[in-house]
Amino acid sequence: MGTSDEAPRWRGINHLALTTNDMDATVRFYHGVLGMRLVSTIGTGDFKHYFFEIGPGNTLAFFEFTGHDVGTIEKAAGIAPDYPTQFDHLSFNLPDEQALIDLQQRLDQYECGVTEIIDHVTMKSIYFTDPNGIALEASYWVTDPTGRPANYSDTDVMFTDITPVSSVEELVKTGDVDWTPRTMLVGDDVVDPA
């Protein structure tokens, strides 16, 4: 099998699947408080799988497994955990500062805890938590690096890590990485939830 030199033409995130023990509270928060329209539901005797629109073609999804407690992640965004995890927080993109202020006020109106606006130089953000304990962020790019070629030598604004990993050093030198890792599926079966 050959490989293609052309990178995939990504269109965003079809869905990011998270878990919940309370789908009803999840719908009430994401659809009701955040205004993310519920666009699809799948349900069997074993689980529910619901999808919320976060932009054209992009959804956030949740699984609720019947009779199975998935626990909660109660962790503040950007703080090192003291347990194994591959997830820190989820940030939703907003168009500008006024949209960020409006969401901050909306969260406050719905009596949901929310931070002041944090200036990260390249973006500004607010932080809050969903009913499942999942750390959330809403951000807008002050300087949007997407949709245009990356300038890997921009160490003043976009690439400010003073000790970058070797792959970033390769990108600065050649515009590409020297090697890529191999991966394997976990388990033997892929289950179609539909």
C-alpha positions as CSV (number, residue, x, y, z in Angstrom):
1,M,0.0,0.0,0.0
2,G,1.4,3.4,-1.0
3,T,1.3,6.6,1.0
4,S,0.0,9.9,-0.2
5,D,2.2,13.0,-0.1
6,E,-0.9,15.1,0.3
7,A,-2.1,15.7,3.9
8,P,-5.7,15.0,4.7
9,R,-8.0,17.9,4.2
10,W,-9.4,18.2,7.7
11,R,-12.7,20.1,8.2
12,G,-12.7,20.3,12.0
13,I,-13.8,17.7,14.6
14,N,-16.6,15.5,13.5
15,H,-17.1,14.6,17.1
16,L,-15.1,14.4,20.3
17,A,-16.7,11.7,22.5
18,L,-16.7,12.2,26.2
19,T,-18.6,10.3,28.9
20,T,-21.3,11.2,31.5
21,N,-23.2,9.5,34.2
22,D,-26.1,12.0,33.7
23,M,-27.2,12.6,30.1
24,D,-30.1,14.7,31.2
25,A,-28.0,17.2,33.1
26,T,-25.5,17.1,30.2
27,V,-28.2,18.1,27.7
28,R,-29.5,20.8,30.0
29,F,-26.0,22.3,30.3
30,Y,-24.7,22.1,26.7
31,H,-28.0,22.8,24.9
32,G,-29.7,25.0,27.6
33,V,-26.8,27.0,29.1
34,L,-24.2,27.0,26.4
35,G,-26.7,27.0,23.5
36,M,-25.0,24.1,21.7
37,R,-27.9,22.6,19.7
38,L,-28.6,18.9,20.3
39,V,-28.4,17.6,16.7
40,S,-28.5,13.8,17.1
41,T,-29.1,11.0,19.5
42,I,-28.3,7.3,19.3
43,G,-29.6,4.9,22.0
44,T,-29.6,1.2,22.7
45,G,-30.2,-0.8,25.8
46,D,-26.5,-0.5,26.6
47,F,-25.8,3.2,26.0
48,K,-26.9,6.6,24.9
49,H,-24.7,8.7,22.5
50,Y,-25.8,12.3,22.0
51,F,-24.2,15.0,19.8
52,F,-24.1,18.8,20.3
53,E,-23.3,21.2,17.4
54,I,-20.3,23.4,18.1
55,G,-20.0,24.7,14.5
56,P,-20.9,23.5,11.0
57,G,-19.9,19.9,10.7
58,N,-18.4,19.9,14.2
59,T,-19.9,18.3,17.3
60,L,-19.2,17.4,20.9
61,A,-20.6,14.0,21.9
62,F,-21.3,12.2,25.1
63,F,-21.8,8.5,26.0
64,E,-23.8,7.4,29.0
65,F,-23.4,3.7,29.6
66,T,-26.4,1.9,31.2
67,G,-25.6,0.6,34.7
68,H,-21.9,1.7,34.5
69,D,-20.5,4.5,36.6
70,V,-17.8,6.2,34.6
71,G,-16.7,8.4,37.5
72,T,-15.8,12.1,37.1
73,I,-12.7,14.0,36.3
74,E,-12.8,17.0,38.7
75,K,-9.6,18.7,37.6
76,A,-8.8,22.4,37.0
77,A,-7.6,23.2,33.5
78,G,-3.9,23.5,33.1
79,I,-3.0,22.1,36.5
80,A,-0.9,18.9,36.6
81,P,-3.0,15.9,37.7
82,D,-1.9,13.5,40.4
83,Y,-3.4,10.5,38.5
84,P,-3.1,9.0,35.1
85,T,-5.0,10.9,32.4
86,Q,-4.6,11.9,28.8
87,F,-7.2,14.7,29.0
88,D,-6.8,18.2,30.5
89,H,-9.6,20.4,29.2
90,L,-11.7,21.3,26.2
91,S,-11.6,24.8,24.7
92,F,-14.4,26.1,22.4
93,N,-13.6,28.7,19.8
94,L,-15.4,32.0,19.7
95,P,-15.1,34.7,17.0
96,D,-14.0,37.7,19.2
97,E,-13.7,39.3,22.6
98,Q,-17.4,40.5,22.7
99,A,-18.6,36.9,22.2
100,L,-16.3,35.9,25.1
101,I,-17.7,38.6,27.3
102,D,-21.3,37.6,26.3
103,L,-20.6,33.9,27.2
104,Q,-19.0,34.9,30.5
105,Q,-22.2,37.0,31.4
106,R,-24.4,34.1,30.2
107,L,-22.7,31.6,32.4
108,D,-23.0,34.0,35.3
109,Q,-26.7,34.5,34.6
110,Y,-27.2,30.7,34.7
111,E,-25.3,30.6,38.0
112,C,-22.3,28.7,36.6
113,G,-18.9,29.5,38.0
114,V,-16.7,31.3,35.5
115,T,-13.2,33.0,35.6
116,E,-12.3,36.5,34.6
117,I,-10.8,36.8,31.1
118,I,-7.3,35.4,30.9
119,D,-4.9,37.0,28.3
120,H,-2.6,34.3,26.8
121,V,-1.2,36.8,24.3
122,T,-2.2,34.7,21.2
123,M,-5.7,34.1,22.6
124,K,-8.0,35.2,25.4
125,S,-10.0,32.8,27.4
126,I,-12.5,32.1,30.2
127,Y,-12.7,28.8,32.2
128,F,-15.7,27.0,33.6
129,T,-16.8,23.4,34.4
130,D,-19.7,21.3,33.1
131,P,-22.0,19.2,35.4
132,N,-19.7,16.2,34.8
133,G,-16.7,17.9,36.3
134,I,-15.1,18.4,32.9
135,A,-12.9,21.5,32.7
136,L,-13.9,23.7,29.8
137,E,-12.5,26.9,28.3
138,A,-13.9,29.3,25.7
139,S,-11.3,31.3,23.7
140,Y,-10.9,33.5,20.7
141,W,-7.6,34.0,18.8
142,V,-6.2,37.4,19.2
143,T,-3.8,36.5,16.4
144,D,-5.3,33.5,14.5
145,P,-2.6,31.1,13.3
146,T,-5.0,28.8,11.5
147,G,-5.8,28.8,7.8
148,R,-2.4,30.1,6.7
149,P,1.1,28.8,6.6
150,A,2.8,28.5,9.9
151,N,5.8,30.7,10.7
152,Y,7.8,28.3,12.9
153,S,10.5,30.9,13.5
154,D,8.0,33.3,15.1
155,T,9.3,32.9,18.6
156,D,7.9,36.2,19.8
157,V,4.2,35.4,19.5
158,M,3.2,31.9,18.2
159,F,6.1,29.6,19.1
160,T,7.3,30.7,22.5
161,D,8.4,27.4,24.1
162,I,12.0,28.2,25.0
163,T,12.9,24.4,25.0
164,P,10.8,23.0,22.2
165,V,10.7,19.2,21.5
166,S,12.9,17.9,18.6
167,S,10.0,17.7,16.2
168,V,9.4,21.5,16.5
169,E,13.1,22.1,15.9
170,E,12.8,20.0,12.7
171,L,9.8,22.0,11.6
172,V,11.8,25.2,12.1
173,K,14.7,23.8,10.0
174,T,12.9,22.0,7.2
175,G,9.1,22.7,7.5
176,D,8.5,19.0,8.2
177,V,9.2,16.3,10.8
178,D,12.0,13.8,10.2
179,W,10.0,10.8,11.4
180,T,6.5,9.8,12.5
181,P,5.5,7.2,15.2
182,R,3.7,4.0,14.4
183,T,0.5,3.3,16.4
184,M,-1.6,0.2,17.0
185,L,-5.3,-0.3,17.8
186,V,-6.2,-1.0,21.4
187,G,-7.9,-4.4,21.6
188,D,-9.0,-6.6,18.8
189,D,-12.5,-5.3,18.1
190,V,-13.8,-1.9,17.0
191,V,-17.4,-1.6,18.1
192,D,-19.9,0.3,15.9
193,P,-22.1,2.2,18.4
194,A,-24.9,2.6,15.8
